[in-house]
Amino acid sequence: MNTYTTTELTEARRSIDSTLHKCEKALLKLTPGKSQHTLTTRRIKAFQIALELINRELESTNNS
C-alpha cells in the first residue's frame, strides 16, 4: 500500500470534505428514487468512508 505524507492526507481530506458538502446540498434538490438521487447518495457514503479512513490514518500517524 502507498504511504502518503500528512500534508497529502490533510489536503485530500479538505478536498473530499468540500465535495461531500456540495453533494449533500445537491441531494436536497434531487427527486428520491431517481438515478441521480441514488448516485449522489452512494457518492456521499463513499466520501464519508474515505474521510473516516483518512482520519484513521492521520490519527495513527500522529500517535506514532
Distance bins in CASP14 RR format, pairs under 12 A and 6 or more apart:
PFRMAT RR
TARGET T0000
AUTHOR 0000-0000-0000
RMODE 2
METHOD distances of the structure
MODEL  1
1 53 0 0 0 0 0 1 0 0 0 0 0
1 57 0 0 0 0 0 1 0 0 0 0 0
2 8 0 0 0 0 1 0 0 0 0 0 0
2 9 0 0 0 0 0 1 0 0 0 0 0
2 12 0 0 0 0 0 1 0 0 0 0 0
2 57 0 0 0 0 0 1 0 0 0 0 0
3 9 0 0 0 0 0 1 0 0 0 0 0
3 57 0 0 0 0 1 0 0 0 0 0 0
3 60 0 0 0 0 0 1 0 0 0 0 0
3 61 0 0 0 0 1 0 0 0 0 0 0
3 64 0 0 0 0 0 1 0 0 0 0 0
4 10 0 0 0 0 1 0 0 0 0 0 0
4 11 0 0 0 0 1 0 0 0 0 0 0
4 12 1 0 0 1 0 0 0 0 0 0 0
4 13 0 0 0 0 0 1 0 0 0 0 0
4 53 0 0 0 0 0 1 0 0 0 0 0
4 54 0 0 0 0 1 0 0 0 0 0 0
4 57 1 0 0 1 0 0 0 0 0 0 0
4 58 0 0 0 0 1 0 0 0 0 0 0
4 61 0 0 0 0 1 0 0 0 0 0 0
5 11 0 0 0 0 1 0 0 0 0 0 0
5 12 0 0 0 0 0 1 0 0 0 0 0
5 57 0 0 0 0 0 1 0 0 0 0 0
5 58 0 0 0 0 0 1 0 0 0 0 0
5 61 0 0 0 0 1 0 0 0 0 0 0
6 12 0 0 0 0 0 1 0 0 0 0 0
6 13 0 0 0 0 0 1 0 0 0 0 0
6 54 0 0 0 0 0 1 0 0 0 0 0
6 57 0 0 0 0 1 0 0 0 0 0 0
6 58 1 0 0 1 0 0 0 0 0 0 0
6 59 0 0 0 0 0 1 0 0 0 0 0
6 60 0 0 0 0 0 1 0 0 0 0 0
6 61 1 0 1 0 0 0 0 0 0 0 0
6 62 1 0 0 1 0 0 0 0 0 0 0
6 64 0 0 0 0 0 1 0 0 0 0 0
7 13 0 0 0 0 0 1 0 0 0 0 0
7 14 0 0 0 0 0 1 0 0 0 0 0
7 58 0 0 0 0 0 1 0 0 0 0 0
7 61 0 0 0 0 0 1 0 0 0 0 0
8 14 0 0 0 0 0 1 0 0 0 0 0
8 15 0 0 0 0 0 1 0 0 0 0 0
8 54 0 0 0 0 1 0 0 0 0 0 0
8 57 0 0 0 0 0 1 0 0 0 0 0
8 58 0 0 0 0 0 1 0 0 0 0 0
8 61 0 0 0 0 0 1 0 0 0 0 0
9 15 0 0 0 0 0 1 0 0 0 0 0
9 16 0 0 0 0 0 1 0 0 0 0 0
9 50 0 0 0 0 0 1 0 0 0 0 0
9 51 0 0 0 0 0 1 0 0 0 0 0
9 53 0 0 0 0 1 0 0 0 0 0 0
9 54 1 0 1 0 0 0 0 0 0 0 0
9 55 0 0 0 0 1 0 0 0 0 0 0
9 56 0 0 0 0 0 1 0 0 0 0 0
9 57 1 0 1 0 0 0 0 0 0 0 0
9 58 1 0 1 0 0 0 0 0 0 0 0
9 59 0 0 0 0 0 1 0 0 0 0 0
9 60 0 0 0 0 0 1 0 0 0 0 0
9 61 1 0 0 1 0 0 0 0 0 0 0
9 62 0 0 0 0 0 1 0 0 0 0 0
10 16 0 0 0 0 0 1 0 0 0 0 0
10 17 0 0 0 0 0 1 0 0 0 0 0
10 51 0 0 0 0 0 1 0 0 0 0 0
10 54 0 0 0 0 1 0 0 0 0 0 0
10 55 0 0 0 0 0 1 0 0 0 0 0
10 57 0 0 0 0 0 1 0 0 0 0 0
10 58 1 0 0 1 0 0 0 0 0 0 0
10 61 0 0 0 0 0 1 0 0 0 0 0
10 62 0 0 0 0 0 1 0 0 0 0 0
11 17 0 0 0 0 0 1 0 0 0 0 0
11 18 0 0 0 0 0 1 0 0 0 0 0
11 54 0 0 0 0 0 1 0 0 0 0 0
11 58 0 0 0 0 0 1 0 0 0 0 0
12 18 0 0 0 0 0 1 0 0 0 0 0
12 19 0 0 0 0 0 1 0 0 0 0 0
12 47 0 0 0 0 0 1 0 0 0 0 0
12 50 0 0 0 0 1 0 0 0 0 0 0
12 51 0 0 0 0 1 0 0 0 0 0 0
12 53 0 0 0 0 0 1 0 0 0 0 0
12 54 1 0 0 1 0 0 0 0 0 0 0
12 55 0 0 0 0 0 1 0 0 0 0 0
12 57 0 0 0 0 1 0 0 0 0 0 0
12 58 0 0 0 0 0 1 0 0 0 0 0
13 19 0 0 0 0 0 1 0 0 0 0 0
13 20 0 0 0 0 0 1 0 0 0 0 0
13 47 0 0 0 0 0 1 0 0 0 0 0
13 48 0 0 0 0 0 1 0 0 0 0 0
13 50 0 0 0 0 1 0 0 0 0 0 0
13 51 1 0 0 1 0 0 0 0 0 0 0
13 52 0 0 0 0 0 1 0 0 0 0 0
13 53 0 0 0 0 1 0 0 0 0 0 0
13 54 1 0 1 0 0 0 0 0 0 0 0
13 55 1 0 0 1 0 0 0 0 0 0 0
13 56 0 0 0 0 0 1 0 0 0 0 0
13 57 0 0 0 0 1 0 0 0 0 0 0
13 58 1 0 0 1 0 0 0 0 0 0 0
13 59 0 0 0 0 0 1 0 0 0 0 0
14 20 0 0 0 0 0 1 0 0 0 0 0
14 21 0 0 0 0 0 1 0 0 0 0 0
14 51 0 0 0 0 0 1 0 0 0 0 0
14 54 0 0 0 0 1 0 0 0 0 0 0
14 58 0 0 0 0 0 1 0 0 0 0 0
15 21 0 0 0 0 0 1 0 0 0 0 0
15 22 0 0 0 0 0 1 0 0 0 0 0
15 47 0 0 0 0 1 0 0 0 0 0 0
15 50 0 0 0 0 0 1 0 0 0 0 0
15 51 0 0 0 0 0 1 0 0 0 0 0
15 54 0 0 0 0 0 1 0 0 0 0 0
16 22 0 0 0 0 0 1 0 0 0 0 0
16 23 0 0 0 0 0 1 0 0 0 0 0
16 43 0 0 0 0 0 1 0 0 0 0 0
16 44 0 0 0 0 0 1 0 0 0 0 0
16 46 0 0 0 0 1 0 0 0 0 0 0
16 47 1 0 1 0 0 0 0 0 0 0 0
16 48 0 0 0 0 1 0 0 0 0 0 0
16 49 0 0 0 0 0 1 0 0 0 0 0
16 50 1 0 1 0 0 0 0 0 0 0 0
16 51 1 0 1 0 0 0 0 0 0 0 0
16 52 0 0 0 0 0 1 0 0 0 0 0
16 53 0 0 0 0 0 1 0 0 0 0 0
16 54 1 0 0 1 0 0 0 0 0 0 0
16 55 0 0 0 0 0 1 0 0 0 0 0
17 23 0 0 0 0 0 1 0 0 0 0 0
17 24 0 0 0 0 0 1 0 0 0 0 0
17 44 0 0 0 0 0 1 0 0 0 0 0
17 47 1 0 0 1 0 0 0 0 0 0 0
17 48 0 0 0 0 0 1 0 0 0 0 0
17 50 0 0 0 0 1 0 0 0 0 0 0
17 51 1 0 0 1 0 0 0 0 0 0 0
17 52 0 0 0 0 0 1 0 0 0 0 0
17 54 0 0 0 0 1 0 0 0 0 0 0
17 55 0 0 0 0 0 1 0 0 0 0 0
18 24 0 0 0 0 0 1 0 0 0 0 0
18 25 0 0 0 0 0 1 0 0 0 0 0
18 47 0 0 0 0 1 0 0 0 0 0 0
18 51 0 0 0 0 0 1 0 0 0 0 0
19 25 0 0 0 0 0 1 0 0 0 0 0
19 26 0 0 0 0 0 1 0 0 0 0 0
19 40 0 0 0 0 0 1 0 0 0 0 0
19 43 0 0 0 0 1 0 0 0 0 0 0
19 44 0 0 0 0 1 0 0 0 0 0 0
19 46 0 0 0 0 0 1 0 0 0 0 0
19 47 1 0 0 1 0 0 0 0 0 0 0
19 48 0 0 0 0 0 1 0 0 0 0 0
19 50 0 0 0 0 1 0 0 0 0 0 0
19 51 0 0 0 0 0 1 0 0 0 0 0
20 26 0 0 0 0 0 1 0 0 0 0 0
20 27 0 0 0 0 0 1 0 0 0 0 0
20 40 0 0 0 0 0 1 0 0 0 0 0
20 43 0 0 0 0 1 0 0 0 0 0 0
20 44 1 0 0 1 0 0 0 0 0 0 0
20 45 0 0 0 0 1 0 0 0 0 0 0
20 46 0 0 0 0 1 0 0 0 0 0 0
20 47 1 0 1 0 0 0 0 0 0 0 0
20 48 1 0 0 1 0 0 0 0 0 0 0
20 49 0 0 0 0 0 1 0 0 0 0 0
20 50 0 0 0 0 1 0 0 0 0 0 0
20 51 1 0 0 1 0 0 0 0 0 0 0
20 52 0 0 0 0 0 1 0 0 0 0 0
20 54 0 0 0 0 0 1 0 0 0 0 0
21 27 0 0 0 0 0 1 0 0 0 0 0
21 28 0 0 0 0 0 1 0 0 0 0 0
21 44 0 0 0 0 1 0 0 0 0 0 0
21 47 0 0 0 0 1 0 0 0 0 0 0
21 48 0 0 0 0 0 1 0 0 0 0 0
21 51 0 0 0 0 0 1 0 0 0 0 0
22 28 0 0 0 0 0 1 0 0 0 0 0
22 29 0 0 0 0 0 1 0 0 0 0 0
22 40 0 0 0 0 1 0 0 0 0 0 0
22 43 0 0 0 0 0 1 0 0 0 0 0
22 44 0 0 0 0 0 1 0 0 0 0 0
22 47 0 0 0 0 1 0 0 0 0 0 0
23 29 0 0 0 0 0 1 0 0 0 0 0
23 30 0 0 0 0 1 0 0 0 0 0 0
23 36 0 0 0 0 0 1 0 0 0 0 0
23 37 0 0 0 0 0 1 0 0 0 0 0
23 39 0 0 0 0 1 0 0 0 0 0 0
23 40 1 0 1 0 0 0 0 0 0 0 0
23 41 0 0 0 0 1 0 0 0 0 0 0
23 42 0 0 0 0 1 0 0 0 0 0 0
23 43 1 0 1 0 0 0 0 0 0 0 0
23 44 1 0 1 0 0 0 0 0 0 0 0
23 45 0 0 0 0 0 1 0 0 0 0 0
23 46 0 0 0 0 1 0 0 0 0 0 0
23 47 1 0 0 1 0 0 0 0 0 0 0
23 48 0 0 0 0 0 1 0 0 0 0 0
24 30 0 0 0 0 0 1 0 0 0 0 0
24 40 0 0 0 0 1 0 0 0 0 0 0
24 41 0 0 0 0 0 1 0 0 0 0 0
24 43 0 0 0 0 1 0 0 0 0 0 0
24 44 1 0 0 1 0 0 0 0 0 0 0
24 45 0 0 0 0 0 1 0 0 0 0 0
24 47 0 0 0 0 1 0 0 0 0 0 0
24 48 0 0 0 0 0 1 0 0 0 0 0
25 40 0 0 0 0 0 1 0 0 0 0 0
25 44 0 0 0 0 0 1 0 0 0 0 0
26 36 0 0 0 0 1 0 0 0 0 0 0
26 37 0 0 0 0 1 0 0 0 0 0 0
26 39 0 0 0 0 0 1 0 0 0 0 0
26 40 1 0 0 1 0 0 0 0 0 0 0
26 41 0 0 0 0 0 1 0 0 0 0 0
26 43 0 0 0 0 1 0 0 0 0 0 0
26 44 0 0 0 0 1 0 0 0 0 0 0
27 33 0 0 0 0 0 1 0 0 0 0 0
27 34 0 0 0 0 0 1 0 0 0 0 0
27 36 0 0 0 0 1 0 0 0 0 0 0
27 37 1 0 0 1 0 0 0 0 0 0 0
27 38 0 0 0 0 0 1 0 0 0 0 0
27 39 0 0 0 0 0 1 0 0 0 0 0
27 40 1 0 1 0 0 0 0 0 0 0 0
27 41 1 0 0 1 0 0 0 0 0 0 0
27 42 0 0 0 0 0 1 0 0 0 0 0
27 43 0 0 0 0 1 0 0 0 0 0 0
27 44 1 0 0 1 0 0 0 0 0 0 0
27 45 0 0 0 0 0 1 0 0 0 0 0
27 47 0 0 0 0 0 1 0 0 0 0 0
28 37 0 0 0 0 0 1 0 0 0 0 0
28 40 0 0 0 0 1 0 0 0 0 0 0
28 41 0 0 0 0 0 1 0 0 0 0 0
28 44 0 0 0 0 0 1 0 0 0 0 0
29 36 0 0 0 0 1 0 0 0 0 0 0
29 37 0 0 0 0 1 0 0 0 0 0 0
29 40 0 0 0 0 1 0 0 0 0 0 0
30 36 1 0 1 0 0 0 0 0 0 0 0
30 37 1 0 1 0 0 0 0 0 0 0 0
30 38 0 0 0 0 1 0 0 0 0 0 0
30 39 0 0 0 0 1 0 0 0 0 0 0
30 40 1 0 0 1 0 0 0 0 0 0 0
30 41 0 0 0 0 1 0 0 0 0 0 0
30 43 0 0 0 0 0 1 0 0 0 0 0
30 44 0 0 0 0 0 1 0 0 0 0 0
31 37 1 0 1 0 0 0 0 0 0 0 0
31 38 0 0 0 0 0 1 0 0 0 0 0
31 40 0 0 0 0 0 1 0 0 0 0 0
32 38 0 0 0 0 1 0 0 0 0 0 0
32 40 0 0 0 0 0 1 0 0 0 0 0
32 41 0 0 0 0 1 0 0 0 0 0 0
33 39 0 0 0 0 0 1 0 0 0 0 0
33 40 0 0 0 0 0 1 0 0 0 0 0
33 41 0 0 0 0 1 0 0 0 0 0 0
34 40 0 0 0 0 1 0 0 0 0 0 0
34 41 0 0 0 0 0 1 0 0 0 0 0
35 41 0 0 0 0 0 1 0 0 0 0 0
35 42 0 0 0 0 0 1 0 0 0 0 0
36 42 0 0 0 0 0 1 0 0 0 0 0
36 43 0 0 0 0 0 1 0 0 0 0 0
37 43 0 0 0 0 0 1 0 0 0 0 0
37 44 0 0 0 0 0 1 0 0 0 0 0
38 44 0 0 0 0 0 1 0 0 0 0 0
38 45 0 0 0 0 0 1 0 0 0 0 0
39 45 0 0 0 0 0 1 0 0 0 0 0
39 46 0 0 0 0 0 1 0 0 0 0 0
40 46 0 0 0 0 0 1 0 0 0 0 0
40 47 0 0 0 0 0 1 0 0 0 0 0
41 47 0 0 0 0 0 1 0 0 0 0 0
41 48 0 0 0 0 0 1 0 0 0 0 0
42 48 0 0 0 0 0 1 0 0 0 0 0
42 49 0 0 0 0 0 1 0 0 0 0 0
43 49 0 0 0 0 0 1 0 0 0 0 0
43 50 0 0 0 0 0 1 0 0 0 0 0
44 50 0 0 0 0 0 1 0 0 0 0 0
44 51 0 0 0 0 0 1 0 0 0 0 0
45 51 0 0 0 0 0 1 0 0 0 0 0
45 52 0 0 0 0 0 1 0 0 0 0 0
46 52 0 0 0 0 0 1 0 0 0 0 0
46 53 0 0 0 0 0 1 0 0 0 0 0
47 53 0 0 0 0 0 1 0 0 0 0 0
47 54 0 0 0 0 0 1 0 0 0 0 0
48 54 0 0 0 0 0 1 0 0 0 0 0
48 55 0 0 0 0 0 1 0 0 0 0 0
49 55 0 0 0 0 0 1 0 0 0 0 0
49 56 0 0 0 0 0 1 0 0 0 0 0
50 56 0 0 0 0 0 1 0 0 0 0 0
50 57 0 0 0 0 0 1 0 0 0 0 0
51 57 0 0 0 0 0 1 0 0 0 0 0
51 58 0 0 0 0 0 1 0 0 0 0 0
52 58 0 0 0 0 0 1 0 0 0 0 0
52 59 0 0 0 0 0 1 0 0 0 0 0
53 59 0 0 0 0 0 1 0 0 0 0 0
53 60 0 0 0 0 0 1 0 0 0 0 0
54 60 0 0 0 0 0 1 0 0 0 0 0
54 61 0 0 0 0 0 1 0 0 0 0 0
55 61 0 0 0 0 0 1 0 0 0 0 0
55 62 0 0 0 0 0 1 0 0 0 0 0
56 62 0 0 0 0 0 1 0 0 0 0 0
56 63 0 0 0 0 0 1 0 0 0 0 0
57 63 0 0 0 0 0 1 0 0 0 0 0
57 64 0 0 0 0 0 1 0 0 0 0 0
58 64 0 0 0 0 0 1 0 0 0 0 0
END
